[in-house]
Amino acid sequence: MNNELTAKVQKVDLEIFDYFRDVCKKLNIKYILLAGSTLGAIRHKGFIPWDDDLDVGILRSDYNKLLDYLINTADKSPFLVASRILCK
């Protein structure tokens, strides 16, 4: 992936993360950054220049709560939510 495309993907990643963060705050869900996202935040004050995803972790119980919320509000979401549960 070239630098221009990577930058565009990172911008969309941040938009998705903003939505994720807002929903987590609303539902009182704690999350953590993992792997390359943590490294990028600390070492690069953002993304690792060639990284094109975000790595977050939440507890299983919070994941279930988040998924229920996203399924029930899908018509109001600016993003499509995909899950193995939904794709069966």
N, C-alpha and C positions, 0 to 999 in steps of 0.2 A: 504494500500500500504506500502511495507517495505521501509526502508531508502535507500537501494541501487536503487530500482526502482524510488523512488521519486527523487533522485539525477540525474538519467538519464533523467527523464521527465523535470526537471528544466534546464538541459543543453540544451535540444531541445527548451524549452521555450525561452531561451536566444538567440538561433540562429534565431528563428522566430522573436523575438523582434528586433534583430540587423537589419534584413531585413525590418521590419516595420519602424524602426527609419530611415533607409536610404531612403526609399520611401517617408516618411513624409518630410524629409529634402529636397529631390528633388522637391516635390510638394508644399513646403512651408506650410505644415500642422502642426499646433500646437496640441500637445496631452498632457494629464496629466495622471499620475499614480493615481489609485483609490484603495480604500479598502485595502485588504491584501497586495497588492503590495507596497502601500505607507508605511504601517506599517512595512513590511519586509525591505524596503530600509532604513528606519530610525532606527528601533530598532535592526535589525539583519545585517545591511549593505549588504543586498541581499534578499534572500527569507526567509519567515517564514519557519523554518525547515520542517514542515509537509505540506506546501502549494505546490500545483503542477500546478498553473496557474498564468497568468499575468492579471491584471485588468487595462485597459487603457480607456480613454474617449477622444472623439473628437466631434467637432460640426457636426450636421447633414449635412450641406453643404460640409464640408471637408470629411465626410464619403462618400458622393456621389462621390466626386472627387477621393477619394482613391479607391473606388469600381470600377469606370470606368477605372482607370489606371490598376488595378489588372486584370480586365477582359480582357483588350486589350493587356496585356503583359503576360498573363497566360502561354504561351508557353516558355517564358524566365524565369519564376519564379521557384525557387527551391522548392516551396511549393504549395500545392493544395489550392485554394481559394474556400470556400463554402459560399453560401449566400442563404437566402430564395428566392431571386430574381432568382438565377441561378438554384435552385432546383425545380422550378415549372414545 
